[in-house]
Amino acid sequence: MNEELLQMLTTGQVRVVFTKRTNGIIRNLLGTLNRTLIPPEQYTTLSTVLASRNPNLVVLWDIEVNDWRSFYISSVIKLFPV
């Protein structure tokens, strides 16, 4: 994950529009890695996500569905902080 995206995710919320690799559907999510916006019981998973070494895969907390989601950087159509 690039540093600019990581900074946006850890400090706030990011709207991501991307194409799902599995079926080609365009997906829209509001995500974060900001600890204050993630339920405390998910902190263990957050630590694992932040330690991830795959620079192409982004895992984040989807604020709208209250669950972890992921996408590949190469599938992003639009990305902007909220």
C-alpha positions, 0 to 999 in steps of 0.5 A: 500500500502506498504511503499517501493512501495509508496516511489517508486511511489511518487519519480519516475516511476514504471513499473508494470506487473500484472494480471487483476482480472476481466479477467485474462489478463496480463497487463503492465503499467508505473505508478507514484504518483509523482506530477511533472508527473501528470497533475495539474487538477488531483491533487485533485484525487491525494490527495484522492489516497494518503489518501486511506486506502485500503492496498491491492489496489494501484491506480496510474497515468498511464503515457502511457495512461494519466489516473488513473489505479489500481491493487491489490498487490496480482496480481503483477507479476513483479514490478520495478522502471524505 
